């Protein structure tokens, strides 16, 4: 299964947050969907070391961005404190997912919420704040996604190896003590070798 994730950057006000979101996307191998952000410039909004290296696509509107993502099979997952949000720690992500964080002050707009297929909640245990900084919350989500993706890839590789062994009737014969047998390169069958 090919896994891919995108990060939708829309309605983010602070340059430092945009910069950190780009760095986070690069760190966890996500492409950025940059929506509007009229003052955006790579010179000021992307870290020096990432300029020209972090893939991103610009969209004129949120509608255009979401339509493109949906056409290409992506689900939109909002990072939002919501009654129907699922806990980040127990999330099983779809093969193609686009994460959409909200604005620093207001979170996701009603329009953004309507476009989301799912919402993610980062559990908090202290009483001091209602929410995390947008860049911090997004970083946590992307790190969790990257760990999940890596686990899926490891599991897929293990399944492929197991399938290869299960379909091989001579596999048990080939796992004899070293020096006792070698593989015949042409036929794939085992033959005895003098020690």
Secondary structure, 3 states (H helix, E strand, C coil): CCCEEEEEECCCCCHHHHHHHHHHHHHCCCEEEEECCCCCCHHHHCCHHHCCCCCEEEECCHHHHHHHHHHCCCEEEEECCCCCCEEHHHCCCCCEEEEEECECCCECCHHHHHHCCEEEECCCCCCCCCCCCHHHHHHHHHHHHHHHHHHHHHHHHHHHHHHHHHCCCCHHHHCCCCCCEEECCCCCCEEECCC
